Amino acid sequence: MSTAPTTETGESPKPVPDAPEPRAAALRTLRPLVLRLHFYAGVLVAPFLLVAALTGMLYAASFQVEKIVYADELTVPVGDRELPISEQVAAARKAHPEGTISAVRVSPEDDATTRVLLSGVPGVDETHVLAVFVDPYTAKVRGSLEQYGSTGALPLRTWIDEFHRDLHLGENGRLYSELAASWLWVIAAGGIALWFGRRRAQRKVRGTSGRRRTLGLHGTVGVWAAAGFFFLSATGLTWSAYAGSNIDTLRTSLGQATPAISAAAGDHAGHGDGGGASGKPAEGDLDKILAAARAKGLGDPVEIVPPADAASGYVVRQIQRSWPEKQDAVAVDPATNEVTDTIRFADFPVLAKLTRWGIDAHTGVLFGLVNQLALMALALSLILLILWGYRMWWQRGRDSAFGRPIPRGAWQQVPPQILVPALAAVAVLGYFVPLLGIPLAAFVVVDVVLGEIAYRKGRRTYAQ
C-alpha cells in the first residue's frame, strides 16, 4: 500500500533552507565596510608600501653584495697565530689617530679582520663611526670605512638601509615607513576577510580572464603572503618613531624591557692607568679584559666597549644576531680585570626576546641567506599585489567612472552590537599606532565631506 502524496502535485515537498544565523548575517554586513576600507587604504597607502617593498628587497640583497664589494676589508688570509688585541688596536690608532675608540670588534672567524671603531672622526657622520680593518695575524691595516648600526653596515648597505627607513630625509622621512608598517597589516587583514568571504568557485584563477583573473591572482598571492605581511608590520612598528615609543612604554610597564648592564667599576674606579684625578676613563689591558669575558663564556663574535667615564668599566658583549642569538654581556673593572656584572640572553624577559628575534628576522640577519631570500620573496609578493590592485582599479572603471569604490554609507548597515565595539577597538589602536589612527580619521572626514557634497548636488552613487 502506497503512502498518499502530501502535495496536490504528488511531489515531495522541497526542503526549506535554514535561515541564516543572526551572527553570520551580522558579520556579512561588515563586508561592504571592509571592502571600502581595503579599497581606499590600498589606493592611497599603496605608493608608500611600494617604496618600502622595493627598498626592502634591495636591503635584503645588500648583505651578500656587501661581502663581495668590501671583500678586501672584511677578509684576510688565515695565518698561524693571532696577535694580541692591544697590538691590533695600536696599529689602527697609528694609522688613524683621529677621534676616539668607541668599540673594538674582535675578529670573529679565522679569515675575518678585526674592526676598531672610532667616533668623532672629522668628516664622518656623527651617527656613524669609522671602522678601521686590521689583519689579526699581521696587524696590517687593510682599510677604513664608515659603519652604521649594530649589524655593522658598511657604506653600501647603510645607504640602502637609510633609504628604506627614511628616504634620506631624516626623522621626518621615517613617517613614510611607519605609515607603511601601520597600514600593511590592516590591508592584509581586510584582503583575507574579503577573499574568504567569496564563494570558493569565485576564487579560482585557472580558466578566468580580465578583472576576475587579476582578482584571483591578487587574492591567492595575498592569502599566502599574509602571515609574512603581519610579521613585517608588527616588527617594523617595534622600532618606529611613534608606535615604537608606545610599545617600549608598554613593555616597560609590564616588566618586559630589555635589560641593561651596569658598567659601574666599583671601588676601584678611577685608580687604573689613565684614570684618577683627571676624571678620564681608565685604560685597561684589552687582552686581559677579553680573557675575563671569555672565562664567563662569551664566545665570538664579541665587541669591547671602553668605559664612558672614570667611574665606569669596560663592557664586553656578544653581537651575534643570527640563530642562535648570542647577546650575553659582562662589565669588567679595568683596575682589577674582574667581572662586575653579567647579563645573559637566556634571562631576558619573553617580550624582550621576541622583540630581538623579530627585529633580526625583519632585517634579514636571524637566519642568514634563507632569511634574506624569504624577505625578498615577500617584497616581490607585495609589489605584485600592489600592481594587480591598481590594475583591478583600472579594470573596474566603466565609461567615465574610473575605478569607482563601493557606495558610501556601508557603516550604516552594521548592527550596533558590532559597530560600537569595532569603533572602540579602532580608537585604542589609533592611539597606540597614531599613523594608523590619524590617516583613518582623515579618510572618514574626507569621505563624509565628499558624500555631503554629492548629496547637495543631487548626485547618486550606484553599486558596481
Beta strands, then each sheet from edge to edge (+ up, - down):
strand 1: 100-105
strand 2: 114-119
strand 3: 129-134
strand 4: 141-147
strand 5: 302-305
strand 6: 314-318
strand 7: 329-332
strand 8: 339-343
sheet 1: 4+ 3- 2+ 1- 5+ 6- 7+ 8-
end
